[in-house]
Amino acid sequence: MSEERVLIKNGTVINASGRQAADVAICGEKIVSVAQNINPEAKTKVVDASGLLVLPGAIDVHTHFELPFGDFSSADDFYTGTRAAASGGVTTIMDFVTPEKGESLINALVKRKEQASEKVCIDYSLHMGIVDVNAGIINEMKAVVEAGVPSFKVFMTYAFRVIDKEISRILSRAKELDALIMVHAEDHVSLEALRSKFISEGKTDVWHHYLSRPEDVEAKAVREVVELAKATGGKLYIVHLACAEGLKAVEKAQLEGYQIFAETCPQYLNFTRDVYKRADGRNFVCSPPMKGPESKEALWRSIESEPSHCLSVPNVGINTVATDHCPFQTYDKDRGRNDFTKIPNGVMGVENVYPYMLSEANKGRISFERAVELCSTNPAKIFGCLSTKGSIEVNKDADIVLYDPTKDFTISQENMHSNIDYTIWEGVKLKGYPVQTYSRGALIYKDGEFVGDAGHGRFIECTLHSNVEKSPF
């Protein structure tokens, strides 16, 4: 059977490295030409992109679909979550494997892939969680890397936290394997002391969720883990960075030449701690929580820098914008209406991250090139799928978003494609919006409607070693 041909004509192609007026020719799943005035071959579907921007699909490297949380689960499964992602221009997601204590990492990986494979509407990869540290786990990390998962996540808090000497051991092993360690950085001792204090005083309203995890709790942990990475030489990635002081520690290490990267999330760029004073503040509960205006401004200052335009020199500061998409239904959040310790942590964002960042570009706050760098190109570099993802280039997967910069869009639960009965983004107005999404050449979203299929997505094997000669990632 011949491969379907699509020709996207008359648009403006934007990569992190620049923009050009060009047509994009697709054959099957791949981009085969990016040039001006391409003539369509026989039986080619021609898509007129006049007035539209032609962008690489976003890569959300931080989602939590079908995540158990006590006796309930995050609201989106791999179908509804990737359906929402596609409808916001995200063409690849990276979720997590969370092994049970004592479980083989490879067995956990196989189970998670089986859980996802028949449901995903877009391509996906996984990060491996480490919940305990022993010789067996350290040895098995090699097999996980060889299976296409070169990134491992640890927590510095919660019941499955990993202590400093164990993080050092993992970072050292990651250096040997050319792997990357992702860290949820909040200081366990400090936040537990604050939580206990507030509970004993009967201060359990939602505002005290923030007060129990203020800026210092995150900043202390970031500083500690950055020093561990510097001492071991292991590659470090700080997930959902939300505070100004933590960002300073990351920037200092980056300027010193260490391979330390930072992710922030759109909720930290659009909201502040004041949301926890709202009547619906429980819906915004996530960890780390939204912080003060000074932290929000510091994150934006980092993001407002121009793209590096170079594979070998990443920007100092924030390197990626991802979502930590882990929403729960209103009735689940309501369990903690009067006690913040009972509220499941997590908010939505997988359908909102790319439209939000592109809207900020459209308003002139950042360039479109910078939005693409943060949401697509840098994620592909850092996590090892740059050979097929992250830009519109010949021989790469035809993961493409057509974006209408003139379209006004107001976010509402009613026009989202997730499985959630509310959105923290309700009423947020965007300038410009995606009108089509292609995943490996297949049209999966058009004009507000998801038109893709469950099971279309494929598992993407990532490797950091293949990028060594091109970049430090």
Disulfide bonds with the S-S distance in Angstrom:
none
